[in-house]
């Protein structure tokens, strides 16, 4: 299979020229394929509950400005599951990755504009925690000692960075296609 990706492993440009063949025949195909499976598989995994209840997010998508929610909620659920599946197998990769990338950028926007907040507990909840109540596990006591502020900020940061990572991954495949070991490469023999 010809190398259709814009990665140059010319022997004269490598510090260890003997590794060029290994990079081309093993490292690049495996990295590209595993990352494509991770992006697509995660979309399928995260979208599966949504497609099982396709109208469950009508209010949510309308709160983001997508009207009518009765259209957008099932559409986005289907895009997430079927788009993820097509990305994972590398079929019609670019259009599905582009659509998924845009959807994931909306997720980034949502996390940036709708933060989790500063605390789980009210001042009364913090006092109950400090009093040694048996309502809290030791892990809960540790995580909520400041009302949950540090924990929520950690969760917020992880949500923002994860969404940005997955959006970037989707756009990478929109830019370069399914690449190595993709059905686009084997069956269609064309690029979108």
C-alpha positions in Angstrom: 0.0 0.0 0.0 1.5 3.4 -0.9 2.2 5.9 1.8 -0.5 8.5 1.3 0.2 10.6 4.3 2.4 13.6 4.3 5.1 12.2 6.7 8.6 12.1 5.4 10.9 9.4 6.7 13.6 10.0 4.2 16.7 8.2 5.4 18.9 11.3 5.0 16.6 13.2 7.4 16.7 10.7 10.2 19.3 10.5 13.1 19.1 6.8 12.9 18.5 6.0 9.2 18.1 2.3 9.8 14.8 3.0 11.7 13.2 4.6 8.6 11.6 1.4 7.4 10.3 0.5 10.9 8.7 3.9 11.2 7.1 3.6 7.8 6.0 0.0 7.9 5.1 -0.4 11.6 5.0 2.8 13.7 3.0 5.1 11.4 0.4 2.6 10.4 -0.2 1.4 14.0 -0.3 4.9 15.4 -2.6 6.2 12.8 -4.9 3.2 13.0 -5.0 3.0 16.8 -5.7 6.7 17.1 -8.5 6.4 14.5 -10.0 3.5 16.5 -9.7 5.5 19.7 -11.4 8.6 18.3 -14.2 6.6 16.6 -14.6 4.1 19.4 -14.9 6.9 22.0 -17.6 8.6 19.9 -19.5 5.4 19.7 -19.2 4.7 23.4 -20.2 8.2 24.4 -23.0 8.3 21.9 -24.6 4.9 22.6 -26.7 6.1 25.6 -27.9 9.0 23.5 -29.0 6.9 20.6 -30.8 4.6 22.9 -32.9 7.6 24.1 -32.6 9.9 21.0 -35.0 12.6 22.3 -33.5 12.8 25.8 -31.4 15.8 25.0 -34.0 18.0 23.3 -33.9 20.6 26.0 -30.1 20.5 26.2 -29.5 21.1 22.5 -32.2 23.9 22.5 -30.4 25.5 25.4 -27.3 25.7 23.2 -29.4 27.4 20.4 -30.0 24.3 18.2 -33.7 24.5 17.3 -35.8 22.4 16.9 -34.3 20.1 19.5 -36.6 17.3 18.3 -34.5 17.2 15.1 -31.0 18.0 16.6 -31.1 15.6 19.5 -31.5 12.4 17.4 -29.3 13.8 14.6 -26.4 14.4 17.0 -26.9 11.0 18.7 -26.8 9.4 15.2 -23.8 11.4 14.2 -21.9 10.5 17.3 -22.6 6.7 17.0 -22.5 6.2 13.2 -19.9 8.9 12.6 -17.7 7.3 15.3 -18.2 3.9 13.7 -17.3 5.2 10.2 -14.2 7.0 11.6 -13.1 3.8 13.5 -13.3 1.7 10.4 -11.9 4.4 8.2 -14.8 4.6 5.7 -15.9 8.1 4.4 -13.5 9.2 7.2 -13.1 12.9 6.2 -16.8 14.0 6.1 -17.7 12.1 9.2 -14.6 13.4 11.0 -15.3 17.0 10.0 -18.9 16.8 11.2 -17.8 15.1 14.4 -15.1 17.7 14.9 -17.6 20.6 14.6 -19.9 18.7 17.1 -17.0 18.3 19.5 -16.1 22.0 19.2 -19.6 22.7 20.4 -18.8 20.5 23.4 -15.6 22.5 24.1 -17.8 25.7 23.9 -20.3 24.2 26.3 -17.7 23.3 28.9 -16.1 26.7 28.7 -19.4 28.6 29.0 -21.1 26.3 31.6 -18.5 25.6 34.3 -19.3 23.1 37.1 -19.1 25.8 39.8 -17.0 26.4 42.8 -18.4 24.0 45.4 -20.5 20.9 46.0 -21.2 21.8 49.6 -22.8 24.8 51.3 -21.1 26.2 54.5 -23.5 23.9 56.5 -22.4 20.9 54.5 -18.7 21.7 55.1 -19.5 22.0 58.9 -21.2 18.6 58.8 -18.2 17.2 57.0 -15.8 18.6 59.6 -17.9 17.3 62.5 -17.0 13.8 61.5 -20.4 12.7 60.3 -20.7 9.1 59.1 -22.5 10.4 56.0 -19.1 10.9 54.3 -16.5 8.3 53.3 -12.9 9.1 54.0 -12.3 9.7 50.3 -15.3 12.0 50.3 -14.1 13.8 53.3 -10.7 14.3 51.6 -12.2 15.5 48.3 -14.8 17.8 49.8 -12.8 19.4 52.7 -12.9 22.7 50.9 -16.5 22.2 49.8 -15.3 20.4 46.6 -13.8 23.5 45.0 -10.4 21.9 44.0 -12.2 18.7 42.9 -14.7 20.7 40.7 -11.9 22.8 39.2 -10.0 19.5 38.4 -13.2 18.0 36.7 -13.8 21.3 34.8 -10.2 21.3 33.5 -10.4 17.6 32.5 -13.7 18.2 30.7 -12.3 21.1 28.7 -9.1 19.4 27.8 -10.7 16.1 26.9 -13.2 17.8 24.6 -10.4 19.8 23.0 -8.3 16.6 22.5 -11.1 14.7 20.9 -12.1 17.6 18.7 -8.4 17.9 17.6 -8.3 14.2 16.8 -11.4 14.4 14.7 -10.1 17.4 12.8 -6.8 15.5 12.2 -8.7 12.8 10.4 -10.8 15.4 8.6 -7.5 17.0 7.4 -5.7 13.8 6.4 -8.3 11.1 6.0 -8.4 7.5 7.3 -4.9 6.8 6.2 -3.3 3.4 6.9 -5.4 0.3 7.2 -8.6 2.2 6.5 -11.5 1.0 4.3 -11.2 4.3 2.3 -7.7 3.3 1.4 -8.5 -0.3 0.5 -11.9 -0.1 -1.2 -12.5 3.4 -2.4 -9.0 4.1 -3.4 -9.9 7.8 -3.5 -9.9 10.7 -1.1 -12.7 13.0 -0.3 
